[in-house]
């Protein structure tokens, strides 16, 4: 219940700031999916499976996916 209260408060703040909370969440979900797919591809190219990797290696792949996304999206910056 408390977590729901926090979410409700965040949506209210977004509303006050003129932000469409649902659209913002949708954009973040799309960004996450793009980056996760890039991580899966990178791991596959290295003959690895994400499920067996530790946090440090996952974070490294995440950083690479983020950098790759931004480099390939110069005119329309990633969210």
ChimeraX attribute file (.defattr): number of C-alpha atoms within 10 A of each C-alpha:
attribute: neighborCount
match mode: 1-to-1
recipient: residues
	/A:1	6
	/A:2	7
	/A:3	8
	/A:4	9
	/A:5	10
	/A:6	11
	/A:7	12
	/A:8	12
	/A:9	12
	/A:10	13
	/A:11	16
	/A:12	14
	/A:13	13
	/A:14	15
	/A:15	12
	/A:16	10
	/A:17	9
	/A:18	9
	/A:19	13
	/A:20	13
	/A:21	15
	/A:22	11
	/A:23	10
	/A:24	13
	/A:25	11
	/A:26	12
	/A:27	14
	/A:28	13
	/A:29	12
	/A:30	13
	/A:31	16
	/A:32	15
	/A:33	12
	/A:34	15
	/A:35	21
	/A:36	18
	/A:37	13
	/A:38	19
	/A:39	23
	/A:40	19
	/A:41	17
	/A:42	18
	/A:43	17
	/A:44	12
	/A:45	10
	/A:46	9
	/A:47	8
	/A:48	13
	/A:49	14
	/A:50	16
	/A:51	8
	/A:52	9
	/A:53	12
	/A:54	9
	/A:55	9
	/A:56	9
	/A:57	13
	/A:58	17
	/A:59	13
	/A:60	12
	/A:61	21
	/A:62	19
	/A:63	14
	/A:64	16
	/A:65	21
	/A:66	19
	/A:67	14
	/A:68	13
	/A:69	17
	/A:70	15
	/A:71	12
	/A:72	11
	/A:73	11
	/A:74	9
	/A:75	8
	/A:76	8
	/A:77	10
	/A:78	14
	/A:79	10
